[in-house]
Amino acid sequence: MRTAAFLILGVQIFAVFTVRPRTKPVARKISFSHYLTPFTEYPFALLLLGLFFLTFGIYLPVVYLASSGYQVAHMSQEMAQYLVPIFNAVSLFGRLVPGYIADRIGRWNTFIIACALCGVSELAVWLVAKTSAKMIGFAVFFGFMSGAFTSLSGALPISVSPAGEIGYRLGLTYLAFSIPGITMGVIGGPIIESSSFGWSGVELFAALTCFVGSAITLYSRWLYTNKKFFERF
């Protein structure tokens, strides 16, 4: 944790002293109500809600990947730990390829499809992964698809925000990420320890939040495109 913290600190210090605004800032008075404007825009509020649910669905498997491999798929402790590097290695391509596809079919379209497929993989593979081969297969497929969430989630609010509000609205987006990020361990742990649900419970919860988040984001896209499904967006 300290290593990661100092790495981030070093990169941010470099950015502070080298990055300059593209245009000269213009001082203006901004009322408090101005900061509430994004929440009054129904499609944007839906986008934040969709990303809120998707954060649960995407990152719960990441948090519990090694543990589920060890306890559910009966992998050795050493092999279970390798699931995380496998996931991260494939996720690299999952962050690059969707960007290429997004330039052709649209950022929102690519993002929603990838997130929905993450839910499918959780339901169809992770839920029934009782062997090492299935768990590795899940790490590979989910790692690739979830990469689109990481690479494109910031592009969605930017694409529908006024130029002068991109920074603030992107901050709201990361606020939507942060709440599930803090609470997913608190929610996932008790579900796993529950005698009624166990590991199946957290796997179903992750899949459900992926589908709910994808559906809400799809509805937001539908509103932004004037209720047109088959449009590059």
C-alpha positions, -999 to +999 in steps of 0.1 A: +000+000+000+028+024+008+046+016-024+014+023-044+008+055-024+043+069-031+041+059-067+009+079-071+024+108-052+054+109-075+033+109-106+009+135-093+037+158-083+051+156-118+016+164-132+012+194-109+044+211-122+040+202-159+003+203-168-011+236-179-047+245-189-053+246-226-071+280-223-067+308-199-091+304-169-118+331-167-130+340-132-168+338-128-193+336-100-208+302-095-238+296-073-243+265-052-272+256-074-249+253-103-232+223-087-265+206-084-273+209-121-259+175-132-282+158-107-312+175-123-303+162-157-321+129-158-299+111-183-267+121-165-281+111-131-290+077-146-255+074-158-241+079-123-266+054-109-256+029-136-219+033-129-227+029-091-242-005-096-216-015-122-187-008-098-201-035-075-205-060-103-171-054-118-149-052-087-164-078-065-149-106-086-116-088-086-116-086-048-126-122-043-110-139-073-081-156-055-102-165-024-129-181-045-102-200-065-088-214-033-120-221-014-145-230-042-124-244-071-100-261-046-069-247-063-036-247-044-029-214-025+000-206-049-021-213-080-050-193-067-027-163-062-018-165-099-054-158-109-048-121-101-018-117-124-037-137-151-066-113-147-044-082-149-025-094-179-056-101-199-072-069-187-044-049-204-057-061-238-093-055-225-084-019-220-069-014-254-091-034-278-125-019-266-110+016-273-104+006-309-139-009-312-154+022-295-141+044-323-162+023-347-194+015-330-194+041-302-181+044-267-214+039-250-223+009-271-190-008-265-191+000-228-227-014-223-221-046-243-188-053-224-204-047-190-234-069-198-210-097-209-192-093-176-226-101-159-230-131-182-196-145-174-203-141-136-236-160-140-225-186-165-189-192-155-179-179-121-211-193-105-203-228-116-165-226-115-157-256-093-124-266-111-091-248-118-097-248-155-131-230-152-117-205-127-088-197-150-112-194-179-133-169-159-102-149-150-093-146-187-128-138-201-138-115-172-104-098-172-108-089-209-144-077-207-139-058-175-110-039-190-136-019-210-151-006-178-118+008-167-108+024-200-142+037-211-160+047-179-144+081-178-152+087-215-189+084-210-195+114-188-170+134-208-188+128-240-221+143-227-207+171-205-202+208-215-165+216-219-164+239-189-179+212-166-159+181-176-137+183-145-166+186-121-187+159-137-158+135-140-154+141-102-190+131-097-184+100-117-155+090-094-177+098-064-202+072-078-173+047-080-161+054-045-192+045-025-193+009-038-155+008-036-157+014+002-188-007+009-183-038-013-161-056+012-187-049+040-215-063+018-196-092+002-180-106+034-213-112+052-229-127+021-200-152+018-202-161+055-239-166+054-249-202+056-278-196+033-259-181+003-221-185+007-200-180-024-231-184-047-246-154-030-218-130-038-215-143-073-252-138-079-250-103-063-221-094-087-240-106-117-272-089-107-255-055-101-238-059-135-271-065-153-289-037-134-260-012-140-259-021-177-297-017-181-297+017-163-267+029-185-285+016-216-316+036-206-294+067-201-279+062-236-315+058-250-324+092-236-292+109-249-298+095-284-334+107-285-347+071-280-327+055-308-311+021-301-293+015-334-271+045-334-233+049-331-229+066-297 
